[in-house]
Amino acid sequence: MIHYILQTIAFQLLFLIVYDLFLKKETFFSWNRIYLLITPILSFVLPLFKIEAFRNAVPEQYLIQLPAVMVGKNTPQEAIALDPVTISQMDTSILSLSTILQTIWIFGAFIALVIFTAKLYRFYTLKQSGTQAKLDNYHLIYLPNSTAAFSFFNTVFIGNNLSKSEQENILIHEKVHATHKHTIDLLFFEFLRIICWFNPLVYVFQKKITELQEFIADREVAKQQSNKQYYQSLLSQVFQTSSISFTNTFFNQSLIKKRIVMLQKSKSKKIFQLKYLLLIPVVCGMLFYTSCTNDADTVKDEANLVSSTDESEVMTKINELSEAIMKKGNLTPEEEKALQFLATKANPGDRVYTSVEEYLDESKDIMDVPFGTIDKVPTYPGCEGLSNEEAKKCMSNKIIKLAQENFNTKVAKNAGLTGKQRIFVQFKIDKQGNVTDVRARAPHPNLEAEALRVVNKIPQMQPGEENGKKVNVLYSLPILFIVE
């Protein structure tokens, strides 16, 4: 989810940069309005799209699962017979962080909703305090002892202290807002401000759409009277600005200068409408990025969905298995081992088995592990001249030997750890045959540091190849550390 939010904010920032650099100064107000309304929605939608053609255009990295390295026991067979370790404390800390962030978001959204409700209440009290009238399809509210002027849908609020001529000009202006349904735009951004209260770019979007709405209304009014007369109408007022952000305010001192400048601006040439075509490469670039990145949260959500869908079926199978075990009584060693395997919680980086039989077959010979499909795997020094399958096994043997000989078994004792500790290491053999991007996850930082140190001792290899081209190859290396 955090990755998705960061993508959304980054896309909104890029859309705003394009608007400020290329579109803001043009007089295509209607087009700009569409742009400012659509791009925030696109920023939420685009991260959800994964285009396979874009993904395939990027050179693939191949992942190879190495056999588990047993450290701290005399023989691999002794280590195999032990139960897998419990899940590390890191998962708990990540869960706690996610819970904290979710709580903060809910609290912020609640505060934003309260603020919006307060605005609605203020709007209601203003409406009740004024004198109501009707003109054509518009409702007029005359506010006592006020020079404010703003509109909300078809309701126009005008201060009683304004002169008749000023009220007439304001009414023409606010009718444009009502006709173009500008209030809907502002309410849309109010909704975004509640959901995305933490995102400053939502407030920037709302400010820009407010400016644009004033430009649209000014242009329509200027068609009915001279620009000079309208300038005087704008500049002769004592400005009083309403702070209700979802109303179209006529008097806004910070906007007056921009409105006059835009009124003086010549109408943009139609050829400049081609600038909106910039949206095409920008969106394509965003789709390319989202298609070539992996979002762990998406995978997790899909897994949760499948889990919830199949829950009843799994429970049925568990009940059937339980009945079968009770009827039989004593289980054979092989059956006990299979049952133990089913009850073991999987950790990231663990070997994935298609069946229990595959696990039982592999446990008989720890070195017999299937590998990923690749034309030519990276070749470890001393494994040259072998077939692809032999080179895989040769490399596995040498990496396991290197890890067992170089791993400092005193690290766990110095950190006060006992029992079984599982370490997950991932590294890359790049196109030059060098070990890069080494990452480790373990229950303790000292174990992670030791795993990184050992894996970085792997010498330079001959790089892997696929379809005649050198490729990066990812390796996953599980280490089971038995602390006596």
Buried (B, 14 or more C-beta within 10 A) or exposed (E): BEBBBEBBBBBBBBBBEBBEEBBBEBBBBEBBBEBBBEBBEBBBEBBEEBBEEBBEEEEEEBBBBBBBBBBBBEEBEEBBEEEBBEBBEBEEEEEEEEEEEEEEBEEBBEEBBEBBEEBEEEBEEBBEEBEEEEEEEBBBBBBEEBBBBBBBBBBBBBBEBBEEEBBEBBBBBBBBBBEBEBBEBBBBBBBBBBBBBEBEBBBBBBBBBBBBBBBBBBBBBBEEEEEEEBBEBBEEBEBBBBEBBBBBBBBBEEBBEBBBEBBEEEEBEEEBEEBBEBBEEBBEEBBBBBBBEEBEEBEEEEEEEEEEEEEEEEEEEEEEEEEEEEEEEEEEEEBEBBBEBEEBEEBEBBBEBEEBEEBBEBBEEBEEBEBBEBEBBBBBEEBEEBEEEEBBBBBBBBBBEBBBEEBEBEBBEEBEBEEBBBBBBBBBBBBEBEBEEBEBBBBBEBBBEBBBBBBEEBEEBBBBBBEEEBBBBBBBBBBBBBBE
